[in-house]
């Protein structure tokens, strides 16, 4: 039994009770994904599974057998940082940086949701294409907390990159 992490097949833990977060950090030594609250309330552990954002602290690793998991370490390419990673630097989207990996993975998943037309609580017209306004991005990213107060930089970084084509 295996799962795909950042493009490579890796063994699943022998203990089916191991969370995906703990497997990534402890067995695979991918420490970019952070353990914040360990209760699904802060978003620091957000990773992408088949392109959709999940909270890895609430997921058992064995649930994702044969699925593709992307962590913050898997976003950068041979040419350098992912554009959103670069935008976080340019827009001061982090201070301590603890929440940054989860914020970036969540933003990528959020942009894909918006691209598919999935509405949020603040979406005005449920039948219209999603416009990733500042308010829309704030609502969609509300599950990812930043204790340092870098929210404005985070929203600016997202809007400057992944949300640019939908921004209003």
URZI-V913104 format. One record per residue. N is the residue number from 0. RES is the residue in one letter. PSI is psi as a letter, one per 20 degrees, with the letter a starting at -180 (NA if undefined). Layout:
# URZI-V913104
n:N res:RES psi:PSI
n:N res:RES psi:PSI
This chain:
# URZI-V913104
n:0 res:X psi:p
n:1 res:X psi:r
n:2 res:X psi:r
n:3 res:X psi:p
n:4 res:X psi:o
n:5 res:X psi:l
n:6 res:X psi:i
n:7 res:X psi:p
n:8 res:X psi:p
n:9 res:X psi:q
n:10 res:X psi:q
n:11 res:X psi:q
n:12 res:X psi:q
n:13 res:X psi:h
n:14 res:X psi:o
n:15 res:X psi:i
n:16 res:X psi:i
n:17 res:X psi:p
n:18 res:X psi:q
n:19 res:X psi:g
n:20 res:X psi:g
n:21 res:X psi:h
n:22 res:X psi:g
n:23 res:X psi:g
n:24 res:X psi:g
n:25 res:X psi:g
n:26 res:X psi:h
n:27 res:X psi:i
n:28 res:X psi:k
n:29 res:X psi:n
n:30 res:X psi:j
n:31 res:X psi:h
n:32 res:X psi:p
n:33 res:X psi:q
n:34 res:X psi:o
n:35 res:X psi:e
n:36 res:X psi:h
n:37 res:X psi:k
n:38 res:X psi:j
n:39 res:X psi:j
n:40 res:X psi:i
n:41 res:X psi:h
n:42 res:X psi:i
n:43 res:X psi:h
n:44 res:X psi:j
n:45 res:X psi:p
n:46 res:X psi:r
n:47 res:X psi:p
n:48 res:X psi:o
n:49 res:X psi:k
n:50 res:X psi:i
n:51 res:X psi:q
n:52 res:X psi:p
n:53 res:X psi:r
n:54 res:X psi:o
n:55 res:X psi:i
n:56 res:X psi:h
n:57 res:X psi:j
n:58 res:X psi:p
n:59 res:X psi:p
n:60 res:X psi:h
n:61 res:X psi:i
n:62 res:X psi:h
n:63 res:X psi:k
n:64 res:X psi:p
n:65 res:X psi:j
n:66 res:X psi:r
n:67 res:X psi:o
n:68 res:X psi:p
n:69 res:X psi:p
n:70 res:X psi:r
n:71 res:X psi:h
n:72 res:X psi:h
n:73 res:X psi:j
n:74 res:X psi:h
n:75 res:X psi:q
n:76 res:X psi:a
n:77 res:X psi:h
n:78 res:X psi:i
n:79 res:X psi:b
n:80 res:X psi:q
n:81 res:X psi:q
n:82 res:X psi:h
n:83 res:X psi:h
n:84 res:X psi:g
n:85 res:X psi:h
n:86 res:X psi:h
n:87 res:X psi:h
n:88 res:X psi:g
n:89 res:X psi:h
n:90 res:X psi:j
n:91 res:X psi:l
n:92 res:X psi:j
n:93 res:X psi:q
n:94 res:X psi:f
n:95 res:X psi:h
n:96 res:X psi:i
n:97 res:X psi:g
n:98 res:X psi:i
n:99 res:X psi:g
n:100 res:X psi:g
n:101 res:X psi:h
n:102 res:X psi:g
n:103 res:X psi:g
n:104 res:X psi:g
n:105 res:X psi:g
n:106 res:X psi:h
n:107 res:X psi:g
n:108 res:X psi:h
n:109 res:X psi:g
n:110 res:X psi:h
n:111 res:X psi:g
n:112 res:X psi:g
n:113 res:X psi:h
n:114 res:X psi:h
n:115 res:X psi:i
n:116 res:X psi:j
n:117 res:X psi:o
n:118 res:X psi:r
n:119 res:X psi:a
n:120 res:X psi:h
n:121 res:X psi:j
n:122 res:X psi:p
n:123 res:X psi:g
n:124 res:X psi:o
n:125 res:X psi:i
n:126 res:X psi:i
n:127 res:X psi:q
n:128 res:X psi:q
n:129 res:X psi:p
n:130 res:X psi:o
n:131 res:X psi:m
n:132 res:X psi:r
n:133 res:X psi:g
n:134 res:X psi:h
n:135 res:X psi:g
n:136 res:X psi:g
n:137 res:X psi:g
n:138 res:X psi:g
n:139 res:X psi:h
n:140 res:X psi:j
n:141 res:X psi:i
n:142 res:X psi:i
n:143 res:X psi:o
n:144 res:X psi:q
n:145 res:X psi:o
n:146 res:X psi:i
n:147 res:X psi:i
n:148 res:X psi:k
n:149 res:X psi:j
n:150 res:X psi:g
n:151 res:X psi:g
n:152 res:X psi:h
n:153 res:X psi:g
n:154 res:X psi:g
n:155 res:X psi:g
n:156 res:X psi:g
n:157 res:X psi:g
n:158 res:X psi:h
n:159 res:X psi:i
n:160 res:X psi:e
n:161 res:X psi:h
n:162 res:X psi:i
n:163 res:X psi:g
n:164 res:X psi:i
n:165 res:X psi:i
n:166 res:X psi:q
n:167 res:X psi:NA
